[in-house]
Amino acid sequence: KQRAGEFVHLAFGAINGAVYGAAVEMNPRMRAVGGVPFGLAVWALADEGIVPALGLKRSPRDSSLGLHAYSFTSHMVYGATTELVRGAIRRR
């Protein structure tokens, strides 16, 4: 179950990254602020909303402030990294 969860998490991130890349190709303004808004959107919609609603993790109300801060920050890094990789691939 642990490995499957990790696989799904990574696959979800990769799919969202691909969708982000395609969206930026259609609307370059979406890359504003280096992809951080994208990462925060994934955090808010998926990590704080859909995943708990599906019962795949605890409700945001049941999580500590420290865990929220870690998740928030890591998704900002995810968004920025996604934009860095997208930009590098695009330049090639």
BAZADO-459336 format. One record per residue (C-alpha): x, y, z; residue in one letter. Coordinates in steps of 0.5 Angstrom, whole numbers, plus 2048, in hexadecimal, padded with zeros to 3 digits. Each point is the difference from the previous one (the first is absolute). Example, Ala and Ser with C-alpha at 12.3 -4.5 7.8 and 13.67 -1.06 7.14 Angstrom:
! residues 2
<rec xx="819" yy="7F7" zz="810" code="A"/>
<rec xx="802" yy="807" zz="7FE" code="S"/>
This chain:
! residues 92
<rec xx="800" yy="800" zz="800" code="K"/>
<rec xx="806" yy="805" zz="802" code="Q"/>
<rec xx="803" yy="7FF" zz="7F9" code="R"/>
<rec xx="7FA" yy="800" zz="7FC" code="A"/>
<rec xx="7FE" yy="807" zz="804" code="G"/>
<rec xx="807" yy="802" zz="7FE" code="E"/>
<rec xx="7FF" yy="7FE" zz="7F9" code="F"/>
<rec xx="7FA" yy="804" zz="7FF" code="V"/>
<rec xx="802" yy="806" zz="803" code="H"/>
<rec xx="806" yy="800" zz="7FB" code="L"/>
<rec xx="7FC" yy="7FE" zz="7FA" code="A"/>
<rec xx="7FB" yy="806" zz="802" code="F"/>
<rec xx="805" yy="805" zz="801" code="G"/>
<rec xx="803" yy="7FE" zz="7F9" code="A"/>
<rec xx="7F9" yy="800" zz="7FD" code="I"/>
<rec xx="7FF" yy="807" zz="803" code="N"/>
<rec xx="807" yy="802" zz="7FD" code="G"/>
<rec xx="7FE" yy="7FE" zz="7F9" code="A"/>
<rec xx="7F9" yy="804" zz="801" code="V"/>
<rec xx="804" yy="806" zz="802" code="Y"/>
<rec xx="805" yy="800" zz="7FB" code="G"/>
<rec xx="7FA" yy="7FF" zz="7FA" code="A"/>
<rec xx="7FD" yy="806" zz="804" code="A"/>
<rec xx="806" yy="804" zz="800" code="V"/>
<rec xx="801" yy="7FF" zz="7F8" code="E"/>
<rec xx="7F9" yy="802" zz="7FF" code="M"/>
<rec xx="800" yy="806" zz="805" code="N"/>
<rec xx="807" yy="802" zz="802" code="P"/>
<rec xx="7FD" yy="805" zz="805" code="R"/>
<rec xx="7FF" yy="7FA" zz="804" code="M"/>
<rec xx="807" yy="7FF" zz="802" code="R"/>
<rec xx="800" yy="807" zz="804" code="A"/>
<rec xx="804" yy="800" zz="806" code="V"/>
<rec xx="804" yy="7FA" zz="7FE" code="G"/>
<rec xx="7FB" yy="7FA" zz="801" code="G"/>
<rec xx="7FE" yy="802" zz="807" code="V"/>
<rec xx="7F9" yy="801" zz="7FF" code="P"/>
<rec xx="7FF" yy="7F9" zz="7FC" code="F"/>
<rec xx="803" yy="7FD" zz="806" code="G"/>
<rec xx="7FC" yy="803" zz="805" code="L"/>
<rec xx="7FA" yy="7FF" zz="7FC" code="A"/>
<rec xx="801" yy="7F8" zz="800" code="V"/>
<rec xx="801" yy="801" zz="808" code="W"/>
<rec xx="7FA" yy="803" zz="801" code="A"/>
<rec xx="7FB" yy="7FC" zz="7FB" code="L"/>
<rec xx="804" yy="7F9" zz="801" code="A"/>
<rec xx="803" yy="800" zz="806" code="D"/>
<rec xx="7FC" yy="804" zz="805" code="E"/>
<rec xx="7F9" yy="7FE" zz="7FC" code="G"/>
<rec xx="7FF" yy="7FA" zz="7FB" code="I"/>
<rec xx="805" yy="7FB" zz="804" code="V"/>
<rec xx="7FD" yy="801" zz="807" code="P"/>
<rec xx="7F9" yy="800" zz="7FD" code="A"/>
<rec xx="802" yy="7F9" zz="7FD" code="L"/>
<rec xx="802" yy="7FE" zz="807" code="G"/>
<rec xx="807" yy="7FF" zz="7FD" code="L"/>
<rec xx="803" yy="804" zz="806" code="K"/>
<rec xx="7FE" yy="804" zz="806" code="R"/>
<rec xx="7FB" yy="806" zz="800" code="S"/>
<rec xx="804" yy="807" zz="7FF" code="P"/>
<rec xx="7FD" yy="801" zz="807" code="R"/>
<rec xx="803" yy="7FA" zz="803" code="D"/>
<rec xx="807" yy="802" zz="7FE" code="S"/>
<rec xx="805" yy="804" zz="804" code="S"/>
<rec xx="802" yy="807" zz="7FE" code="L"/>
<rec xx="807" yy="7FE" zz="7FF" code="G"/>
<rec xx="7FE" yy="7FA" zz="7FB" code="L"/>
<rec xx="7FC" yy="806" zz="7FC" code="H"/>
<rec xx="806" yy="804" zz="800" code="A"/>
<rec xx="804" yy="7FA" zz="7FD" code="Y"/>
<rec xx="7FB" yy="7FE" zz="7FB" code="S"/>
<rec xx="7FF" yy="808" zz="7FE" code="F"/>
<rec xx="807" yy="801" zz="7FF" code="T"/>
<rec xx="802" yy="7F9" zz="7FC" code="S"/>
<rec xx="7FA" yy="802" zz="7FB" code="H"/>
<rec xx="803" yy="807" zz="7FF" code="M"/>
<rec xx="807" yy="7FC" zz="7FF" code="V"/>
<rec xx="7FC" yy="7FB" zz="7FB" code="Y"/>
<rec xx="7FD" yy="806" zz="7FC" code="G"/>
<rec xx="807" yy="803" zz="7FF" code="A"/>
<rec xx="803" yy="7FA" zz="7FE" code="T"/>
<rec xx="7FB" yy="7FE" zz="7FB" code="T"/>
<rec xx="801" yy="807" zz="7FD" code="E"/>
<rec xx="808" yy="7FF" zz="800" code="L"/>
<rec xx="7FF" yy="7F9" zz="7FD" code="V"/>
<rec xx="7FB" yy="803" zz="7FB" code="R"/>
<rec xx="804" yy="806" zz="7FE" code="G"/>
<rec xx="807" yy="7FB" zz="7FF" code="A"/>
<rec xx="7FC" yy="7FB" zz="7FC" code="I"/>
<rec xx="7FD" yy="806" zz="7FC" code="R"/>
<rec xx="807" yy="803" zz="7FE" code="R"/>
<rec xx="802" yy="7FA" zz="7FE" code="R"/>
